[in-house]
Amino acid sequence: MTVRFLFVTVQGFESAFYGRVGARLRADGHEVEHLTASRRAAAHLRETGERARALQEIDVASGPAEDARLESAYGPLLDLARTDPAAQAIAPEEARRPAARILAAVERTVQDARPDVLVPEVGRETVRLAAHAVARERGIPTLFLLYTIFPRPLRLSVDTLRGPIVPPEELRPLDAEERAAVAAFREAFVARDRPIRAHRSFAVTRVRLARLADELDRAVRGDRGNEYLHPLARLRARLAAPLRALAARRLYTAPRPGRPYVYFPLHDVEDYKIAYLLPELADQAGVVERLAAALPPGYDLVLKEHPQSIGRNPLALLRRLAAPPNAHLVAPRTSSHALIRAAAAVAVISSTTGLEALLHRKPVLTLGAPYYAGFGVTVDCDGLQDVDDALRRTLAFEPDPERIDAFLHAAWRACYPGAPVLVDESDANAELLARSLGEAAEALRAGAPA
């Protein structure tokens, strides 16, 4: 079965990687087109035989009437721009114009390419959000690429990032072989004792230097009009990160011996799922203050930064996080499994740490309806308004090990081999990802769940 794919990327190594994925899909008999925010990325893709266009190369109508048409079809333009890094430094009304141009260019591309499936990387950029909006309005499935803890770690979520990973009816009693497989996975994962995304490194490598040189070259020539190309700002941020991480050390404290605690893993400061889908929970300091205040007397709240956020969190934010008298911000390279093992419970917004806590049979409180909520293995709270009662229920909750294993196995069965580009940009992963996307897309075309 031939499937028409449209990949939407921003630039650089991301676009190049999905070019390799597209080449594999074409070799398997599918049709592929790419839309990118970079002229040079589009040119490079075309040089390698891919069909590609850049946003800047697409002529679109403009003006108040066109803006009104777009908003009537897809909703407020500012909603597409409110989390976009390129729009953060400009006034909201000024952000409407580039959002309209991007949305119209995406619309034209979808009209021309007529894709059966859209594949955008998950992110905050307007082009990604606009692509999903256009696909949704036309009934074109969007495959979101997400990374999980399972042996086959790729979760392909169709059209949404907030739904359950499997229908509840997929949970069933396991046979002896399946129980043994889950037990072996659980023991191996816990024994490995490392995050699924590596801690952020400040090392100066040849790859990073080459990418910086490429960005500088594109900013000077060949990629004008690329709103996401800011090499000097990126360089300043990279130089500041190790200094900020060093200064943050004085804010870290260990959990108090003998005091029971709830472990709350902080989220990536650039997490699209929080910033765009759960804006009411985006103020992590506010969430921490509310959780700390809701804990019963005698309990502490232990916090740890996301592995990819080391050196990114402002010191003022870290000071506020550590301010409640019963809150303890631990060093970011502290073993998460050790913290889970010693915790009375774990509270999360949408972190995979909640899944890891289920491996340890710990009570888990979810605040943001992650894909493992609603299966009877967690205590679920819709935001912070009822968190006092939810925390009390969580501390008294005893999750059923058999139901946890049934859920883990069902979720495992729903995942695929491969990983998004930010996890693994190798050629081997591009091959795996192409096969998984082809299989999932063919299932969608056939009317089966991906």
N, C-alpha and C positions, 0 to 999 in steps of 0.2 A: 504494500500500500504506500503510495507516494503522499508525503505530507509537505505542505509549504510552511516553512519556518521564517519568522522575522525576529532577528536578534537586535535588541536596543542596548547600546553601550555608550560610554562617555568618551573614552580616549585611551591611548597608550597601550600598556600590556593587557588591559582588559579587552579592548577591541581585538588585539592580535590573537589572544587566546581563543575568543569565540570565533575568530576566523578559522582557526584550526579545527574547532568543533564543527563549524559549518562545512569545512572541506570533507570531514569524515562522513557527515550526514549526506552530502552530495554523492560521495562514493557509494553510499548505501541506497541511492536511488531517490533521495528526497530533494526538494527545491529549497534554496536558502537565499535570504536577502538580509542585509545589515543596514541599520541606521545608527549613525554615531554623531557625537557633538564635535568631532574633530575632522577638519579637512585632510590633515595628513594621515590620520588613521583610516579614513575612507579611501584615500589614494593607495595606501599600503595594502589594504584588503583587495582592492581592484588589481593591484600588481600580482597578487597571489592567486588570482582567478575567481575571487568572490564578487558577487553583485553587491555593491555598497554605495551609499550616498551619505553626505554630511548634511546636518541641519542647515548650514549656511549656503548650501548649493541649491536649496529648494525655494523657488519663487512662490510667495503666498500673498494673498490680499491683506490689506491692513486698513485700520480706521475704526471709528466707533460702531459702525453697522456690523462689521466683521466681528468685533469683540462681543457685541450683543448676541450674534448668532452662535458663537462658540460657547458663551456662557449659558445660553438656552439649551444647547445640546449636552454640555459636559459639566455644568456647574461653575461656581465662582473661579475666575482665573487666579485670584489671590490664594485660593486654597491649594492650587498646584505649586505656588511659589513660596508658601510660608515656611517650609523647612529647607529650601534650596540654599546651599552654601553661597551660591553666586548672588542671591537676592538679599542676604543678611545685611549688607552694608548700604542698601538703598531704601528709599522711602517706599511704603507699600504701593502707593499709586504708580510709582515708577516701575515697580516690578510687574505690573499688569501687561505692559507692552511686550517685554521679552517672553512672558508666559504665553501670550496670545500667538506670537510668532512661532514659538516652539510647538504649541498645540496644533496650529494650522499645518506646520511642516510634517508633524507626525500623522495627521489626518490624511494629507496628500500621499504620504508613503504607504499607509495602510490601504488606501483606495487603489494605488498602483500595484502593490505587491500581492494583495488579496490573500493574506496568510491564513492558514488553518490554525496556527498556534503562534502566540507571542511569547518570547523568552527575554525578559529584562532582568538584569542583575537587581537585587534588592538594594535600594538606596533612596536618598532624600532629594536627588536632583529632579528638576521639573520634567526633563525629557522622559525619565522613567515613569513618573506618575502620569504624565500626559499619555504615554503609550498605553498604560493600563486603562485609563479612562476611555480612550478611543476604542480599544479592543472590547471593553465591557459594553459600551453602547452598541457595538455591532455584533455582540454575541460570540466573539472570538475568544477561546480559552487562553488564559495567561498562566504559564507555568513559572511559579516562583521557586528559585533554587535556595534551599535552606540546608544547614549542616547540623547533624545530630550526633548522638553518642553511639549509635548502633554500629554493628559490624559492616553493614551496608549503610553508609552515613548520609546519603543524599535523600532529603525529603523534597518531593516535588508537590508543592501545594497548588491547587487549581483555583485561581481567581481571588484568593484571600490568604492573608497571613494569620488570621485569627481563628480559623475553624479547627475542630478536632482532627488529630492525625489520621484516625480511622473512625468509621461509624461505630457507635457503642455495641452494636450487634456482632461486630467482629471479635469481641472478647469471648472466649470459650475455654472450657477446661483443657488443660494440656495433657498430652500423653507422657509417658516416662522419658522418651527420647527428647521431646521438646523441653520438659522441665530440666533435664540434664544440660541441654544447650544453653538455656537461660542462666542456669547456675554457673556454668563455665564462663560465659560472657561476663556475668556480674563479678565473679572472683578475679578474672583477668583485668577487667577495667579498673577495679578498685586497687589491685596490686600495682598497676602501672602508675597510678598516683600522679597524673599530670593533666593539665587542662586540654580540652580538645582544640583550642586555639593557643598557640605558643605565646608566652609572655613577650611583650613588646621589647625589641632589642634596639639599642642605640649604636650598634656597631656600624662603622663606615665600611661598606662593601663595594666591590666593583659594580654589582648590579645597581645599587642605589646611586652611585656616582654616574653611571651611564644613563640612568633615568633622569637624573637632574640635568645632565648635559643635554639630553634630548628635549626636555621641557624648555630649557633656556633657548635652545635653537628654534623650537617651534614658536615660542613667544616673540622672537625677533623676526622670524620669517616663516611663511608657509602655513601658519595656523591662526591668522588674525580672525577675530570674531568669536573665538572659543572662550566662552564665559567661565569655563572651569579650569583654565590654564593660568595658574598663579605661582610660578616656580619660586619667586623670591619670598612670597609669604609662606610657602611650604618649607623653604630652607630655613627661614627664621623660626618657624614652629619646631622644626627638627633640632635646631641648635638649642632652643630654649628647653626642650623636653628633658634632657638629662639633668640640667640645672634645677628644674622644678622637681624632678624625682628625688634629687639629692636633698633639697630643702624640705621635702615632705617627710623625710625620715623621722624628724623630731616629733611628728604628730602621731606616729604609730605606737600603739601600746598592745600588750598581750592580754588575752582574756584573764579575768581575775580568778585565781585558783579557788575551787570550791563553789563558785557561783554558777548556777544554771543559766544558759543563754539561748537566745534565738539567733540563728545565723542568717544575715541578709546580704547576699552578694550584690554589689553595685553593678550597674549596667554600663555598657560602652557609651561614652559621651556623644558619639555620633550615630547611635542606634536609631535607624529609621522607624523600627516597629514601636519605639517609645515616643519619639518626637512627633511622628505623624499620626499614628493610630491611637496612641494613648496619651494625648497632651496633658490630661489631668494628672498623670503620674510622672511627667517629664521632670518636675522639680524633685530630684532625688533627696535633696536635703529636707524638703518639706515632708516627703514620705518617711524618711528616717525619724524626724522629730515626732511624727504622728505615731509610728510604731513604738518608739522608745517610751512615749507617754502612755501608750495603751498596755504595756507589759504589766503583768501582776507584780506586786512588791517582791523584791528579792531576785528578779530576773534582769539580765543584761541583754543588750543587743550588740552583736559582733558583726562588723562590716569589713568587707574587703573589696578593693578596686578590681574592675574587670582587667584581665591580662593585657588587653589591647589598649587600655586607658592609662597605663603607667606613664607619667610625665605629661599627660594631657589635662588632667583635672586641675583647675586653678587652686592655688593654695588657700584662697578665701573659702572656696567650696569645701575643701578638706577640713579646714578649721571648723566650719559650721557642722559638718558631718560628725566630727568628734566632740562637739560641744555638750550634748546631753550627758548628764552625770552617769547614766547607765549605758552609754554607748562607747564602744571600743573599736577604733579603726586599726586593723592589724596590717602588718607589712604585706604588700601585694603578692609576694612570692611565697607566702605561707600556704601550706598544703590545704587545698579546699576539702579534700577527703578527710584530713585530720580534723578540720573544723566541723564538718558534717558529723563525723563519728562521735564527737564530744558534745554536740548540740542537743538541746531538748527538742528543738524543732527547727525547721528552715522556712523562711518566708521569701517569696520571689515575686517579681512582676511577670517576666517572661523568660527568665534565664534557664539554660539547660542544667544549671545547678539543681533545680527542682527535680529533674529526672535523675541526676546523680544521687540525690538524697533518697529517692525511691529504691535505688540499688542497696542503700544502707538500711532500708525499712524504717526511715524516719518520717514523722509527721511533716507534711508540707502544706503551707498556706500560700495560695496563689491570689494575686491581686489584679492581674491583667488578663485573665482567661487565656493562658498559654495553651498550646495544642495538646497538653496532657491533662488539662482540667476537665472536670465533668464526668470522669470515669469511676468515681467512688474511691479513688486511691489518694485523693487530696482533699483538703478543706478549701473551698473556693469563696472568695469575697469579691463583690463587684465594686472595686475601688476602696476608698478609705472610710466611707461613712459608717460602716458597721464593723470596723476593724477590732474594736475592743472585744466584742462578742466572738468574732472570728478567731482571734488569738487565743482566747480561753478554750474554744472548741478544739483548736489545733493542738494545744498542749495536752488535752485530754484524749486526743484521737489516737487510736491504735490501728494503723493500716493493715489490711488483710494481706499477708505475704502471697497467698495463692492468686488473689486478684491482681496484685502488683505484677506477678510473673505473667499472668494472662494478658495484661495490658502491654507489658514490655514485648512479649512475643508478637502480639498483633501489630504493634507499632513497627517492630523489626521487619515483619513481613511486608509492610506497606512502603518500605524504603528501597532505594536503588544504590548500585555502585556509583562512585564518583563523588566529586566535591565542587563547590563554586570556585571561581578563579582566585579569590583572596585566600583560600585555604591551600590550593595546589594549582599552580599554573603550568605543570609539566605536560609534555606531549602525551605521556601515558594516561594522565587524568583526562586530557581532552578526548582521547579515544573512549575511555570509560563513560564520560559524560555524554558523548554523542550517542552511544548505544542506549544509554538509559533514557535520554530525551526521545530517541526514535521509538523505543518501546512504549513509553508513556503516551506520546502523541498518537501512535497508532491505536492504542487502547481508547483514547478519547474519541478518535474518528470512528471507531467501531461501536461507540456508545457505552463502553465499559469504564468504570472508575480508574483514574490513573494510578 
